Amino acid sequence: MNKEIINKVNNSKLKSVDLDSLIPENERIILDLKTWLKDELILIEKDFRHAVKKHDWQQYKDKFVSIQCSNNAIIPDWAFILVSNELKENKIENFIGPLDVMEHIIIRNIIYSLDLNKFENKIVIIKGCSKRSIPKSSYSFLIERLQPIAKKIMFGEACSSVPIFNKPIN
């Protein structure tokens, strides 16, 4: 007697969220402004603006760019903004600041743009295993979005999840 194997997890009413699958694979790079400074230390406005104008911005297409200065040069805010503006005009995603903060913002923007209608009044499991390091803040962003609409939120895998939230019964 052959008995059909049924995948109960696939047939369950659980809705899962896999942050790993939502994070774009685009390369993250640092654009270091020190190379546009005299002796990598002094910003001369005319030279800086010239360097920004003649720079090949297309090399950053389809990448996430973190605008930074890796040394102790004192750079006015307008210089960072000028570079960011040039990247934006070339439709290149960018952020002024460190890579890890940029990663938090990328993920936050993705989470806040998600259509979560399919999770309304459902049992939701946030997948726990991922191939890459997920910033912990991502889970806060996700909980903030899911809590008002989900019936129940759990974390982990379907076979071994940890309860996080249960909607109160009115």
C-alpha positions in Angstrom: 0.0 0.0 0.0 1.6 3.3 -1.2 0.7 6.3 0.9 1.1 9.7 -0.7 3.5 12.0 1.2 1.8 15.3 1.9 3.9 18.4 2.7 1.9 19.8 5.6 3.9 23.0 5.8 3.2 23.9 2.1 -0.5 23.2 2.7 -0.8 25.1 6.0 -2.3 28.5 6.4 1.0 30.0 7.4 2.2 32.9 5.3 6.0 33.4 5.4 8.2 36.4 5.0 11.8 35.7 3.8 13.8 38.9 4.3 16.7 37.3 2.5 14.7 37.0 -0.7 13.7 40.7 -0.5 17.2 42.2 -0.2 18.5 43.3 -3.6 21.8 41.7 -4.8 23.1 45.0 -6.2 26.8 45.6 -5.3 27.4 48.0 -2.4 30.3 50.3 -2.9 32.0 53.3 -1.2 32.6 56.5 -3.1 35.5 58.0 -1.1 35.7 61.8 -1.5 39.3 62.0 -0.2 40.5 61.3 -3.8 39.0 64.6 -4.9 40.8 66.6 -2.2 44.1 68.4 -2.6 46.7 66.1 -0.8 43.6 64.0 0.1 43.0 66.6 2.9 41.9 70.0 1.6 38.8 70.7 -0.4 39.2 73.4 -3.0 35.8 74.2 -4.2 36.7 75.0 -7.9 38.7 71.8 -8.2 36.2 69.7 -6.3 33.3 70.9 -8.6 35.4 70.2 -11.6 36.2 66.6 -10.4 32.5 66.0 -9.8 31.5 67.3 -13.3 34.1 65.2 -15.2 33.6 62.1 -13.1 32.2 58.9 -14.9 29.0 58.3 -13.0 27.9 55.4 -15.2 30.4 53.1 -13.4 27.9 53.1 -10.5 24.8 52.0 -12.5 22.8 49.3 -10.7 24.9 49.7 -7.5 24.2 51.2 -4.1 26.7 53.9 -3.4 27.8 55.0 0.1 29.3 58.5 0.0 32.1 58.8 2.6 35.5 60.3 3.3 37.8 57.8 4.8 40.3 60.2 6.4 40.0 63.0 8.9 39.5 65.8 6.3 37.0 68.4 7.2 34.5 68.4 4.3 31.5 70.8 4.2 28.1 69.2 4.0 27.5 70.8 0.6 30.2 68.6 -1.0 28.5 65.4 0.1 25.2 66.8 -1.1 26.7 67.8 -4.5 27.9 64.3 -5.1 24.6 62.7 -4.0 22.8 65.1 -6.3 24.9 64.0 -9.2 24.3 60.4 -8.5 20.6 61.0 -8.2 20.6 62.8 -11.5 22.1 59.7 -13.0 19.4 57.6 -11.3 21.9 55.9 -9.0 20.9 54.9 -5.5 23.1 56.6 -2.9 23.4 57.4 0.7 25.7 59.8 2.6 27.2 57.7 5.4 28.6 54.3 6.3 27.7 51.1 4.4 26.0 49.5 7.4 23.6 52.4 7.8 22.9 52.4 4.1 22.0 48.7 4.3 19.5 49.4 7.1 17.9 52.1 4.9 17.8 49.9 1.8 16.0 47.2 3.7 13.7 49.6 5.5 12.6 51.1 2.2 11.9 47.7 0.8 9.9 46.7 3.8 7.8 49.9 3.8 7.1 49.5 0.1 5.8 45.9 0.4 2.1 45.2 -0.2 1.2 43.3 2.9 -2.5 42.6 2.1 -1.9 38.9 1.8 -0.9 38.8 5.5 -4.1 40.4 6.8 -5.6 38.3 9.6 -3.1 35.5 8.8 -0.5 33.6 10.8 2.8 35.0 9.6 6.2 33.4 10.1 9.3 35.4 9.6 11.9 33.1 8.3 14.9 32.7 10.6 17.6 31.2 8.4 19.2 33.3 5.7 22.2 33.1 3.5 23.4 36.6 4.4 23.6 38.7 7.5 20.3 40.5 8.0 20.5 43.8 10.1 18.5 43.3 13.3 16.7 46.6 12.7 15.0 44.9 9.7 13.0 42.8 12.0 11.7 45.9 13.9 10.7 47.4 10.6 8.9 44.2 9.6 7.1 43.9 13.0 6.0 47.5 12.8 4.3 46.8 9.5 2.9 43.3 10.3 1.6 43.8 13.8 -1.4 45.9 12.9 -2.6 43.5 10.3 -1.4 39.9 11.2 -3.4 37.6 13.4 -0.2 36.0 14.8 3.5 36.5 14.1 6.2 33.9 14.7 9.9 33.7 14.0 12.0 30.8 12.7 11.0 27.9 10.5 7.6 26.2 10.2 8.9 23.1 12.1 10.4 25.1 15.0 9.0 28.6 15.3 9.0 31.0 18.3 5.7 33.0 18.9 6.3 36.7 18.8 2.8 38.3 18.6 -0.8 37.4 19.0 -3.5 39.8 18.1 -5.7 40.4 21.1 -9.2 39.0 20.9 -11.7 41.9 21.2 
